[in-house]
Amino acid sequence: MKVFAHHLYEYKKGLRNLVLHTIEKEHLPAVVRRLEFASISYEVYTVGKTNRINIFFGDPASIEVIRRIGKSNLNDYTPEEDFMLGVMLGYERRQQCERYLKQRDLWEKKTAHGAMCS
């Protein structure tokens, strides 16, 4: 909960517009209470078949983007969605560009291989 408190502090101080915080399911009620008390928008996704939860919180427009992407598993994001998420989370842009190019190359190889196998 200390990391959550720090993320909440950074959001409230304007250092972040969007936060992705991963917690154990047992902590979800406390986190949701704090976010709702502070009137902060959020979206919750389970992490596969684990006991963990990904909770996005931040400004309403950012949360709406996450909802419209509509993918609960981060591994299902396209390279473009992954890039956009990284920028929204405040990751360093140059590194995000490099990550995008690598992800896009892998995506294209995977897609080309899938097309050949069809």
C-alpha positions as CSV (number, residue, x, y, z in Angstrom):
1,M,0.0,0.0,0.0
2,K,3.0,2.3,0.4
3,V,3.6,2.2,-3.4
4,F,-0.1,3.0,-4.0
5,A,0.1,5.9,-1.6
6,H,3.1,7.2,-3.6
7,H,1.3,6.8,-6.9
8,L,-1.7,8.6,-5.5
9,Y,0.5,11.4,-4.3
10,E,2.2,11.7,-7.7
11,Y,-1.2,11.8,-9.4
12,K,-2.6,14.5,-7.1
13,K,0.6,16.6,-7.5
14,G,0.2,16.5,-11.3
15,L,3.3,14.4,-11.9
16,R,1.3,11.8,-13.7
17,N,-2.0,11.8,-15.6
18,L,-2.3,8.1,-15.6
19,V,-1.1,5.4,-13.2
20,L,-0.9,1.6,-13.6
21,H,-0.7,0.0,-10.2
22,T,-0.6,-3.8,-9.6
23,I,-1.8,-5.1,-6.3
24,E,-2.9,-8.4,-4.7
25,K,-6.7,-8.9,-5.0
26,E,-7.1,-8.6,-1.2
27,H,-6.0,-4.9,-1.3
28,L,-8.6,-3.9,-4.0
29,P,-11.4,-2.8,-1.7
30,A,-9.1,-0.4,0.2
31,V,-7.6,1.0,-3.0
32,V,-11.1,1.5,-4.6
33,R,-12.3,3.2,-1.4
34,R,-9.4,5.7,-1.5
35,L,-9.9,6.4,-5.2
36,E,-13.6,6.9,-4.9
37,F,-13.2,9.1,-1.8
38,A,-10.9,11.3,-3.9
39,S,-13.2,11.2,-6.9
40,I,-10.5,9.7,-9.1
41,S,-11.5,7.7,-12.2
42,Y,-10.2,4.1,-12.4
43,E,-10.4,0.8,-14.3
44,V,-9.7,-2.6,-12.9
45,Y,-8.4,-5.8,-14.7
46,T,-7.4,-9.1,-13.3
47,V,-3.9,-10.3,-14.2
48,G,-4.4,-13.6,-15.9
49,K,-5.0,-16.5,-13.6
50,T,-3.1,-14.9,-10.7
51,N,-4.1,-13.3,-7.5
52,R,-3.1,-9.9,-8.8
53,I,-5.0,-6.9,-10.1
54,N,-4.0,-4.1,-12.5
55,I,-5.7,-0.9,-11.6
56,F,-5.4,2.1,-13.9
57,F,-6.3,5.4,-12.3
58,G,-6.0,9.0,-13.3
59,D,-7.8,11.7,-15.3
60,P,-11.1,10.7,-16.8
61,A,-10.0,11.0,-20.5
62,S,-7.0,8.7,-19.9
63,I,-9.2,6.1,-18.2
64,E,-11.7,6.4,-21.1
65,V,-8.9,5.6,-23.5
66,I,-8.1,2.5,-21.5
67,R,-11.8,1.5,-21.6
68,R,-12.1,2.0,-25.3
69,I,-9.0,0.0,-26.0
70,G,-11.0,-2.7,-24.2
71,K,-8.3,-5.2,-23.6
72,S,-7.9,-6.5,-20.1
73,N,-4.6,-8.3,-20.8
74,L,-1.7,-6.0,-21.5
75,N,-0.1,-8.8,-23.7
76,D,-3.0,-8.4,-26.1
77,Y,-2.2,-4.8,-26.9
78,T,-1.1,-4.0,-30.4
79,P,2.3,-2.3,-30.7
80,E,0.5,1.0,-31.3
81,E,-1.7,0.6,-28.2
82,D,1.3,-0.4,-26.2
83,F,3.2,2.7,-27.4
84,M,0.2,4.9,-26.6
85,L,-0.1,3.4,-23.1
86,G,3.6,3.9,-22.4
87,V,3.4,7.6,-23.4
88,M,0.2,8.1,-21.4
89,L,2.0,6.5,-18.3
90,G,4.8,9.0,-18.7
91,Y,7.5,6.6,-19.9
92,E,10.5,8.2,-21.6
93,R,9.4,8.9,-25.2
94,R,12.7,7.9,-26.9
95,Q,12.7,4.5,-25.1
96,Q,9.0,4.1,-26.0
97,C,9.9,4.7,-29.7
98,E,12.6,2.1,-29.5
99,R,10.2,-0.4,-27.8
100,Y,7.6,0.3,-30.4
101,L,9.9,-0.4,-33.3
102,K,11.0,-3.7,-31.7
103,Q,7.4,-4.7,-30.9
104,R,6.2,-3.7,-34.4
105,D,8.9,-5.9,-36.0
106,L,7.9,-8.9,-33.9
107,W,4.2,-8.2,-34.6
108,E,4.9,-8.1,-38.4
109,K,6.9,-11.3,-38.3
110,K,4.2,-13.0,-36.3
111,T,1.4,-11.8,-38.6
112,A,3.3,-12.7,-41.7
113,H,4.0,-16.2,-40.3
114,G,0.3,-16.6,-39.4
115,A,-0.8,-15.5,-42.9
116,M,1.6,-18.1,-44.5
117,C,0.2,-20.9,-42.3
118,S,-3.4,-20.1,-43.2
